[in-house]
Amino acid sequence: MDSNAIYILKVFIVSGGLAVVIKYVVPFLSLSSSTAIVLTLVLLPSVVLAIALGWRARQQLS
């Protein structure tokens, strides 16, 4: 149970870090405001975490 709590804490920290980067660092980049860029920046953390969780679940099955 302790290792699960540590893993969840790591996921929470990475997610929070990505949110901070998106909120405070991305506005300083000179990006054009297009729908594709906005969708990528908003959905990227969720997709990365889904891949990480899926990869971990697949490793536990084998």
C-alpha positions as CSV (number, residue, x, y, z in Angstrom):
1,M,0.0,0.0,0.0
2,D,2.9,2.3,0.7
3,S,4.3,2.0,-2.8
4,N,0.9,2.9,-4.3
5,A,0.7,6.0,-2.2
6,I,4.2,7.0,-3.3
7,Y,3.3,6.5,-6.9
8,I,0.1,8.5,-6.6
9,L,2.2,11.3,-5.0
10,K,4.7,11.2,-7.8
11,V,1.9,11.5,-10.4
12,F,0.3,14.3,-8.4
13,I,3.6,16.2,-8.3
14,V,4.3,15.7,-12.0
15,S,0.8,16.9,-12.9
16,G,1.1,19.9,-10.7
17,G,4.5,20.7,-12.2
18,L,3.1,20.5,-15.7
19,A,0.2,22.8,-14.7
20,V,2.6,25.4,-13.3
21,V,4.7,25.3,-16.5
22,I,1.6,25.7,-18.6
23,K,0.3,28.6,-16.5
24,Y,3.6,30.6,-15.9
25,V,6.1,29.6,-18.6
26,V,4.1,29.1,-21.7
27,P,2.8,32.8,-21.8
28,F,6.4,33.9,-22.2
29,L,6.8,31.8,-25.3
30,S,5.9,33.5,-28.6
31,L,3.3,31.1,-29.9
32,S,0.5,32.0,-32.3
33,S,-2.9,31.5,-30.8
34,S,-4.3,28.6,-32.8
35,T,-6.8,25.9,-31.8
36,A,-4.2,23.1,-32.3
37,I,-1.7,24.7,-30.0
38,V,-4.2,25.3,-27.3
39,L,-5.6,21.8,-27.5
40,T,-2.2,20.3,-27.4
41,L,-1.2,22.3,-24.3
42,V,-4.4,21.5,-22.5
43,L,-4.6,17.8,-23.3
44,L,-0.9,17.0,-23.1
45,P,-0.7,16.4,-19.3
46,S,-3.7,14.1,-19.3
47,V,-2.4,12.1,-22.3
48,V,1.1,11.8,-20.7
49,L,-0.3,10.6,-17.4
50,A,-2.7,8.2,-19.2
51,I,0.2,6.7,-21.0
52,A,2.3,6.4,-17.9
53,L,-0.5,4.8,-15.9
54,G,-1.4,2.4,-18.8
55,W,2.3,1.4,-19.1
56,R,2.5,0.7,-15.4
57,A,-0.7,-1.3,-15.4
58,R,0.6,-3.4,-18.3
59,Q,3.9,-4.0,-16.5
60,Q,2.0,-5.2,-13.4
61,L,0.0,-7.7,-15.4
62,S,3.0,-9.5,-16.8
